Amino acid sequence: MVGSIEAKKSLLSNGSVQHNGLNLEEKLDEFRRLLGKSDKDPLKVVSVGAGAWGSVFAALLQESYGGFREKFQIRIWRRPGRAVSRSTAKHLFEVINSREDVLRRLIRRCAYLKYVEARLGDRTLYADEILKDGFCLNMVDTPLCPLKVVTNLQEAVWDADIVVNGLPSTETRQVFEEISKYWKERITVPIIISLSKGIETALEPVPHIITPTKMIHQATGVAIENVLYLGGPNIAAEIYNKEYANARICGAEKWRKPLAKFLRQPHFIVWDNSDLVTHEVMGGLKNVYAIGAGMVAALTNESATSKSVYFAHCTSEMIFITHLLAEEPEKLAGPLLADTYVTLLKGRNAWYGQMLAKGEINRDMGDSISGKGMIQGVSAVGAFYQLLSQSSLSILDSEEKKPVAPVESCPILKTLYKILITREQSTQAILQALRDETLNDPRDRIEIAQSHAFYRPSLLDQP
């Protein structure tokens, strides 16, 4: 078959055995049949947004299926014009010269000289330019395979069969509203896979959370059964380096099961789940508490005791919040804790908290940091605080015997809001939030959540 020989050679050069190439083509053919693709009509995938995870996701698909050229095409969209700083260009040059395979590839593509010139300050590189050579601006230490980059959004998405949302939640609605203009004449409905972890809060008609998949549905009119969420406890660079990882694709059964099979790789296992919105919300919740964990680590010189005290408090708050948001919160405990754990270990939100506490960055720099991308936890702090401070959601305080907003039982969330959003407190305040002057065991918060009829389906815009 066309493309099979090249794909096998590519896989063999990467150390895989020959039958894997056949399985890949069979998986591709099976998924193409589900979409009703003809032999001469390739499956077209586009990743919208070129952050670390969006770029890695596109690169993984390119490496898996890119050899079947007449059956599969993938491209990635990012905005043009983002200049690479000279310090980043110098570091990029060091990365290139430390990797013989990358160095040889750039020389063969006649692309090496521009990196030499950029290092010397004789040329300005641009993010979309280096992405074509396999360098994500938010992850320059991990070279990817070369990618087909498109800077015109209409060209990128107009005929795509699968659109991957690699945008921050704060940009998702705006970009997909623009995309919807290019889909007005479409006959077929695309499949959309969102990788974004972040939320917005809306107060009308009742207080509720809006997730990226809901933003996409509202912006484009694409049926919610065609919009899915993929997330899991993983670090993008480590996944690309073939560290064993897993994720869940959540949404309607019509597409989640075929997509789980299509996306699954030996080192990247994809499970499927029907609970779309709740998994998406939990992906945003862990970013909130990761920022605080970074602050505690920096302020206590990585004290294991202090970090464990923080972990006890923050997990009790997360459990408290999940009881408000989910009818069966116990089912989320494993995924939420796993995702929280990996974010505390190496995620950008924990890094952001550390850098703030050390004074190496400041809040006036905003939540989009050069070399890291968007720090999703900052907007999530504001969204969760706004949601949980609504008096209409009040619960009975067990000691005061009077109704209080749920946020009053979340001292860490309140403190992060005062540090990051209103900026009325310094990062030192996070340590004071751990000193529980009321002598309440974090377990008490969990027991309160478990002993009341807490679940509020309206919070996730559920009937």
Secondary structure as UniProt FT lines:
FT   TURN            2..3
FT   HELIX           4..13
FT   TURN            14..15
FT   HELIX           18..34
FT   TURN            35..36
FT   TURN            39..40
FT   STRAND          43..48
FT   HELIX           52..65
FT   TURN            66..67
FT   TURN            69..71
FT   STRAND          72..77
FT   HELIX           86..98
FT   HELIX           100..108
FT   TURN            109..110
FT   HELIX           112..120
FT   HELIX           127..132
FT   TURN            133..134
FT   TURN            137..138
FT   TURN            140..141
FT   STRAND          149..150
FT   HELIX           153..157
FT   TURN            158..159
FT   STRAND          162..165
FT   HELIX           169..182
FT   TURN            183..185
FT   STRAND          191..194
FT   STRAND          200..202
FT   STRAND          208..210
FT   HELIX           212..220
FT   HELIX           224..226
FT   STRAND          227..231
FT   HELIX           236..240
FT   TURN            241..242
FT   STRAND          245..250
FT   HELIX           253..263
FT   TURN            266..267
FT   STRAND          268..273
FT   HELIX           276..299
FT   TURN            300..301
FT   HELIX           304..325
FT   HELIX           329..332
FT   HELIX           333..346
FT   HELIX           348..358
FT   HELIX           363..365
FT   STRAND          368..369
FT   TURN            370..372
FT   STRAND          373..374
FT   HELIX           376..388
FT   HELIX           391..393
FT   STRAND          395..396
FT   TURN            398..400
FT   STRAND          403..404
FT   HELIX           406..409
FT   HELIX           411..420
FT   TURN            427..428
FT   HELIX           429..434
FT   TURN            437..438
FT   HELIX           442..451
FT   HELIX           457..460
//
